[in-house]
Amino acid sequence: MEEKERIEVDILEGEEETKKEKKKKHEAEIEALKEANEKLVQEKAELNNKYLVTLADYQNYKKRLDEEQERFYKYANSGICKDIINILDNFDLVLDKKSDDEAFKAYLEGFKMTRNQLYSVLEKNGVKEMESVLGKEFDPETMESLAQVTDPSKKDQEVTAVYKKGYYFKDRVLRHAQVIVNVLPVENTENKEE
């Protein structure tokens, strides 16, 4: 009987060891699953951040592309408008001519009507002539200096002559006014300031 009891104790101890081993294995599996879960949570957070960054980059790219397309369409006609302005300059040269010949005056009237029609079309498309710059101070933003003269009776940097008119296209300078600028020597500039 003693042997039977010993066998039973051995079996119970074996079962206890098996339970302890199973418990340890189970705890190890739980710990491994927790670590794997943490790793997956971190990977998910990283991927989510990458997704959000990529989404923001895409939205910024799309916004830039839309702005560029809008700018392109807004200013697409600027080249042809500039070419037509050069034609208007030729009309203006002809219209400045004076004559007593009635036939020539009739041609001039036709030229004037054609010039006005061209300018009207340009205005409808956003072209606007700059205000007269004659007598004003030189502004490099809207004017281009073709030459310089020295006239003590005029102010320094004053526009003394306009070779070609300037034009705006919508909110930009289409063509700078081409002007001649008065430049006084340094000593004359200092004397006028006093």
TILO-459037 format. One record per residue: x negated, y negated, z negated of N, C-alpha, C, O, CB in turn; residue in one letter. Coordinates in steps of 0.001 Angstrom, whole numbers, plus 500000, padded with zeros to 6 digits. Each point is the difference from the previous one (the first is absolute). Glycine has a CB too. Layout:
BEGIN
XYZXYZXYZXYZXYZA ...
This chain:
BEGIN
499213501180500000500787498820500000499166498749500000500319498962500578501413502295498275M 497244498921500494499108498866499938499525499649501402499882498834500377499404501807497297E 500459500379503052499544499768501360501095499332500831499724499135500831498748502851498987E 502732498414499953501118499404500698500120498531499651500257499167500870500914503034499148K 498644497481498718500069498604499563498854499206500622500176498857500420500921501840497411E 497720499932502220498843499328500551500240499700501481499628498935500492498861502222497836R 502116499759502355500299499824501417501009498871500162499874499162500892499656503281499570I 501463497547498670500996498928500065499357498647499731500306499030500694501470502578498571E 497334498301499735499301498750499674499151499585501198499978498828500376499983501749497143V 499333500397503083499176499694501173500875499469501149499625499056500696498717502738498612D 502791498812500868500906499570501072500501498593499700500036499147500887500661503247499566I 499690497363498292500473498660499613498898498965500166500244498896500488501361502141497890L 497188499318501217498874499076500148499724499757501482499691498878500403499317501919497409E 501100500230502977499807499884501453501062499104500615499726499196500890499245503087499161G 502250497877499450501081499153500492499760498545499593500245499080500781501358502868499091E 497908497852498879499717498641499528498891499379500834500089498835500388500628501793497281E 498241500142502607498903499487500831500504499701501401499610498998500600498717502311498056E 502519499535501861500563499780501320500859498746499983499955499212500945500008503262499529T 500818497326498472500817498797499879499114498756499919500282498984500634501516502349498208K 497113498763500360499079498866499869499332499695501340499856498838500381499741501758497202K 499997500457503124499368499819501303500984499393500993499670499099500771498811502845498767E 502743498587500415501027499467500881500265498530499686500164499168500892500864503118499296K 499008497424498494500247498616499575498860499106500483500246498905500506501040501898497461K 497476499651501882498847499227500460500048499808501507499759498906500512498885501977497578K 501671500203502612500108499905501458501101499017500392499842499179500903499337503192499321K 501937497744499065501139499123500271499620498531499737500316499115500795501282502765498596H 497719497880499477499561498626499668498987499501501036500034498830500382500352501620497149E 498728500414502919499007499624501009500695499665501325499630499046500685498642502432498194A 502733499319501466500764499733501217500735498661499891500036499215500947500233503265499431E 500315497278498442500707498725499774499015498834500123500304498987500630501370502165497841I 497161498996500931498983498939500069499548499775501446499837498859500434499397501724497231E 500567500492503065499600499894501409501095499325500816499713499181500873498877502890498896A 502662498269499948501120499379500703500105498504499648500295499176500866500919503048499137L 498544497436498727500019498586499593498928499218500755500256498904500498500599501743497216K 497930499931502366498905499332500724500346499851501481499772498950500602498559501992497758E 502217500115502208500395499953501418501091498954500204499992499266500988499410503174499293A 501535497499498778501079499011500078499437498579499923500399499130500774501191502519498172N 497482498117500119499365498675499879499269499627501285500070498864500470499677501485497056E 499550500638503028499278499770501247500977499639501125499742499088500786498454502523498472K 502904499096500809501015499720501022500645498617499792500278499284500962500161503194499227L 499791497168498556500572498672499699499025498912500447500417498997500579500873501947497444V 497409499246501711498991499028500429499930499920501523499953498909500569498738501539497336Q 501304500712502751499969500023501462501223499304500581499901499262500980498798502876498952E 502459498105499450501235499355500457499887498480499846500386499255500901500952502802498459K 498136497483499504499839498562499768499028499402501020500252498925500544500219501406496993A 498419500364502722499027499521500983500620499934501399499840499012500716498298501966497897E 502568500084501761500643500029501313501080498923500104500164499382501052499364503082499112L 501198497314498759501022498955499987499346498625500181500500499164500752500969502257497745N 497417498354500812499276498723500155499496499829501429500120498925500588499197501171496996N 500113500984502971499522499937501387501159499718500950499864499222500945498273502378498501K 502993499033500298501188499769500831500431498541499909500288499374501020500441503014498639Y 499318497067499126500425498606499826499032499031500667500422499018500610500671501616497235L 497603499640502040498993499152500652500155500077501516499965498981500690498446501366497376V 501761500868502442500175500181501442501276499318500480500006499370501058498752502807498818T 502312497941499361501257499353500349499835498477500013500487499329500909500784502606498091L 498048497528499999499764498555499953499141499560501187500280498973500618499897501071496864A 498785500722502839499150499683501155500813500012501285499850499120500848498169501867497973D 502837500007501318500837500095501198500948498812500101500167499418501072499682503079498820Y 500767497148498987500924498860500007499265498704500331500517499164500742500925502004497567Q 497347498661501140499200498808500324499608499985501475500047498958500654499081501002496992N 500486501205502868499650500112501417501194499644500879499876499248500967498437502530498479Y 502852498779500197501207499728500775500351498507499944500389499412501009500439502932498522K 499035497060499305500291498568499848499039499172500862500420499073500693500432501329496951K 497855499942502304499006499292500824500307500160501480499914499043500770498361501312497452R 502082500854502168500322500277501398501219499187500435500012499427501089499026502894498684L 501974497634499383501202499208500314499656498520500127500490499323500904500934502356497883D 497728497813500304499601498587500061499207499714501274500193498967500640499764500939496845E 499144501023502879499217499827501223500896500014501237499809499205500921498231501879497952E 502929499815501144500927500043501128500830498726500062500230499458501082499857503041498754Q 500358497026499020500791498771499965499162498829500514500477499177500782500873501709497267E 497390499051501498499098498937500454499749500118501498499975498997500713498939500939497019R 500900501298502742499765500221501419501176499484500824499816499262500968498770502744498486F 502630498391500151501180499564500751500217498497499875500449499351500944500577502898498697Y 498655497206499198500205498559499776499091499180500913500413498975500541500232501480497065K 498112500005502560499025499217500769499670500611501362499025499597500634500034499645497207Y 501730501709502610499709500697501253500001499061501205499242500220500945501766501828498069A 499814496925500974500111499091501142498977498877499991500008499159500899502384501375499150N 496738499431498969499084498868499877499076499862501220499697498883500419500392501403497095S 499472500821503046499096499939501159500648499355501208499410499125500634499471502909498526G 502318498386501158500683499431501171500390498550499733499982499169500908500884503116499722I 499488497413498117500340498607499661498777499099500185500122498871500476501629501931497875C 497085499693501275498766499221500173499729499756501490499578498910500388499487502069497468K 501177500033502968499818499848501444500968498964500568499622499195500851499605503189499289D 502004497637499394500986499033500489499636498584499555500245499036500726501530502748499218I 497641498091498867499559498675499524498950499423500952499999498800500273500473501873497328I 498647500174502896498997499528500966500669499492501276499531499044500618498803502592498447N 502757499006501318500756499530501169500643498653499685500026499105500846500417503279499885I 500078497474498045500588498716499589498962498875500062500326498869500359501291502361498151L 497144499084501142498928498992500079499847499495501433499824498803500229498983502290497833D 501263499828502896499893499587501403501185499121500408499830499021500726498905503093499782N 502450498236499027501164499154500265499795498601499407500306498994500639501180503051499376F 497992497907498754499772498706499344498999499155500783500158498784500105500342502269497673D 498460499595502776499022499265500813500667499373501222499731498848500341498460502713498881L 502666499194501420500707499488501177500962498894499594500094498980500684499705503261500442V 500911497946497779501001499023499569499372498682499537500686498978499966500783502926499377L 497252498096500302499318498768499601499662499115501197499676498825499831499393502392498205D 501003499338503165499690499222501217501139499036500289501174500340499854497448501563501081K 501015496900499475500991498968500351499878499700501493498913499997500577501000498991497075K 501250500762502942500008499687501430501268499216500328501016500108499314497628501977501221S 501267497116500542501172499257500479500743500785501080501095499613500409497739498225499057D 500587503232500984500603500811501057501238500718499447499910500730499013497821499581502106D 503411499479499515501275500582499541500004501526500107500552500675499131500611497224501575E 498242502640500327499944501461500161499169500612498872500369501030499435499862498742503081A 498634499577497160499145500485498907500743499921498663499885500898499167498058498360502101F 502821499659498533500779499857498764501041501116499883500254500492498901499398497010501171K 500952502900501050500980501086500000499326501328499611500556500796499243500794497997502541A 497425501427498758499251501191499608499685499969498503500132501005499301498881499137503014Y 500570498687497214499693499863498574501224500314499137499880500641498957498389497626501604L 502896501284499873501226500285499252500265501512499964500421500528498970500520497215501696E 498820502945500434500141501463500043498995500677499089500334500945499285500501498893503056G 497924499671497687498965500542499112500394499807498532499820500885499164498421498632502585F 502299499301497970500385499686498624501113500949499532499964500492498872499386497078501484K 501628502683500505501081500915499647499475501419499770500401500675499052501191497913502275M 497510501849499550499420501340499857499184500096498713500094500987499271499837499260503234T 499272498724497222499192499966498772500910500072498775499717500748499064498498497893502109R 502863500598498827500914499989498858500687501351499810500235500430498870500127497126501498N 499956503111500741500609501331499905499009501008499396500360500799499136501099498673502867Q 497301500474498464498979500886499440499818499745498505499923500936499204498921499129503028L 501088498659497400499815499665498584501205500458499178499843500440498861498733497581501787Y 502614501879499921501216500446499315499944501506499733500368500456498917500940497689502188S 498235502619499878499858501451499828498986500297498905500211500887499173500375499491503250V 498310498877497573498991500197498965500563499692498618499760500745499049498455498690502609L 502532499469498228500596499636498714500928501097499488500004500308498808499836497276501828E 500944503002500260500906501081499602499234501200499464500522500764499189501115498461502526K 497121500940498739499173501128499569499051499646498865499118500790499664501039500087502634N 500014497942497106499219499658498806498809499096500219499219499798499071501498502329500088G 499109497317502037498873499098500258500442498579499685501093499568500367497965501969501431V 500059497751497511500297498607499650498736499170500216498900500391499609502871500318498689K 498416498147502328498870499109500247499607499329498681500863499620499209499882499982503202E 497945500256497359499523499306498798500300498512500128500054499444501097498118502280498559M 502021497655499194500172498546500003498742499372500592498932500611499994502604499470497968E 498596498707502544498853499308500572498905499858498949500260499585498871501246499174502726S 497288501585498779498876499942499068499120498778500253499026499775499281501018502718500570V 500290496735501149499227498813500342500017499011498834501065499639499500499473500688502948L 498280499241497125499879499043498897499987500647498627499794499315498998501339499056502438G 499083502929498500499995500699498707498603500546499703499135500046500875503304500561499416K 497362499805498459498718500576499606499873501407500588500978500746500050499010497883497811E 498819501726502579499735501307500594500291501108498983499544499949498858498699499031502654F 502525502019498927500348501154499164499576501265500751500615500358501005501358498402497906D 496988501912500612499513501194500713501001501159500022499846500930500791497868498385498556P 503297500639499804501016501051499991500892499929501244500480501024500486499485498942497003E 500252498826503017500923499829501126499347499347501215500625499887501054501215499940497297T 496911499744501509499339499288501106498654500628500329499354500637499167501802497250500154M 498451501904501934498699500447500488499301498777500573500528499342500897500307503034499607E 497982497318498983499267498830500462499219500348501266499159500899499995500671498230497636S 500462500141503462499281500218501256498773499110500099498996500356500618503151500283500472L 497957498203498290498882499053500054500104499046498818501021499928499315498867500237503215A 499013499101497253499975498996498945499570498677500597499137499947500876500347501795497372Q 501127497193501268499622498656500417499724499186498744500387500378498894501004499768503242V 497934498733498062499746499102498880500614498652500336499550499309500915498305501907498452T 503167498419499891500694498723500172500156499387498611500828500459499214500421500336502892D 497956498161497579500039499410498655501364499394499647500286499787498822497281499752501413P 503271500181500755501309499407499713501010501045499519501090499643499551498439498607502173S 500121503031498366500904501070499573499417500714498781498807499898499716502023500396502658K 500023500422496922499585500740498804499176501226500385500081500508501119501972498690497667K 497154501258500248499231501228500186500957501185500058500952500061499221497049498940499579D 501762501932502103500796501213500203501399499720500565500884500853499915497844500171498212Q 501471497792502444501283499661500606500047500528501425499016499924500736501174498021497817E 500966502592501828500187500497501359500202498794500913500923499207499815500091502993499360V 498089497678501827500075498842500893500664500334501340500490499104500687497452500010498220T 502078502151501462500634500396501259500430501467499899499385500806499301499212497512502013A 502485501998499411500507501378500040499863500500501427500582499445500931501050500142497151V 497582501480502071499804500588501319501154500949500331500553499952501098496942499845498637Y 502866501073499301501140500915500163500790500023498699499429499971498910499306501452502782K 502580498631498441500881500062498835499863501352499307499634501006500609501970497395500496K 498702501584497606500007501242499237501417500530499871500970499246500079496993500013498662G 502141502054501059501310500641499884499985501028498871498983500630499713501431499012502750Y 500751500501496912500224501051499005500835501095500649500834499733500865499038498607497202Y 499897502880501508500878501114500372500520500579498696499267500655499259499459499866502919F 502535499231497555500656500378498747499247499331498856500083498778499872500710503455501089K 498486498493498212499314499371498866498472499986500165499267499801499031502626500939499517D 497641499470502681498553500018500265499633498961501053500839499542500775499077502901498634R 498806497202500592499506499126501065499814500856501241499257500981499988499586497446498363V 501840501189502720499865500729501263498793499473500765499182500760500519503313499640499573L 497423498271499962498840499377500633499659498746499203500866499171499718499753501743502593R 498115498964497336499539498818499285500039498791500941499754500128501199498772501299497296H 501783497416500952499937498773500796498528499740500305499159500030499102502975499002499837A 497563500715502323498617499735500399499805498489500018500646499283500764499217502863500622Q 499229497385497753499901498564499740498558499505500055499045500778499997502999499390498592V 497840498512501461498712499330499878500038499258498671500970499306499694498705500456502857I 499259500389496659499981499502498626498969498889499852498906500070500561501825502182498600V 499634496723500076499087498911499683499133500423498818500510500415498960501135497847501906N 497035501627499307499073500334498929499104498790499785499270499584500900500786502912499652V 500010496947498251499173498839499675498680500468499405499940501035499337502115497547500277L 496878500640500630498730500342499358500157499941498475500902499335499491497808499763502507P 500433501581497299500123500116498547500005498643499326500794499790499083498074502411501032V 500277496861500298499954498697499332501277499206500206500419499285499089497122500708501206E 503096500102500869501273499307500252501110500595499150500877499268499540498391500216502802N 500717501816497439501017500650499182499903499516498563501017499735499359498936502279502140T 498806497868497985499808499540498627500444498560499833500612499664498986497488501919500772E 501606497549501217500377498597499910501520499827500003500512499150499272497349500239501878N 502865501384499639501463499877500074500660500443498704501052499480499629498835500901502834K 499501500577496847500571500483498727499903498945498920500861499946499122498526502387501494E 499568496806499419499824498973498981501029498948500212500046499022499253497518501427500566E 
